[in-house]
């Protein structure tokens, strides 16, 4: 949607301009941008838009949300993550497990339904 593009495009553009980094370790993802979405459906929609806007670049976007296998999402995080789209519950879970660190966050976006 237009609202999603309005915040995604500047963030993606700036991240690419500043250069994206490879994953530090498989143990803990440290994204540069975090988008918190209220529902699984909105998180997936935002992720698909972000992936489309970043297509052909080195920017790696990952989505995490509840109701699905944790192991698959951990695997995605291990492949690297510059922009993370997450629901609050799964984000809190992954922070508690030491799978996500907020230490390198430059952009935080709270999306609403």
Secondary structure by P-SEA (a helix, b strand, c coil): cccccaaaaaaaaaaaaacccccccccbbbbcbbbbbccaaaaaaaaaaaaaaaccccbbbbbbbccccaaaaaaaaaacccbbbbcaaaaaaaaaacccccccccbbbbbcc
